[in-house]
């Protein structure tokens, strides 16, 4: 993994920590910007869902996406683990073939 490889970092978080995460990301010099959107999570972890979520089959979540050089993305994940450990954030990193503005 080189620092010139671009990576897409996706974070799925509870709406309860959305504002805290927005503030945290905006305060980071290595984060040039990000996108967030309300999403629904679907899955087999019914034991962690409320009764209403179990009935509806979904849990309200917030998706954050940002693209960064790969090493910066890894560093950001490490900082997230330190500052938001046990908050239930789900994340994934995928390589980007291209990105830009049209």
RAVENTA-V647653 format. One line per field, one symbol per residue. ss: DSSP state (@ for helix, = for strand, . for the rest). A space follows every 50 residues. Layout:
ss->???
//
This chain:
ss->.....========.@@@@@@@@@@@@........=======....@@@.. @@@@@@..===========@@@@@@@@@@@@@@@.....======..... ..
//
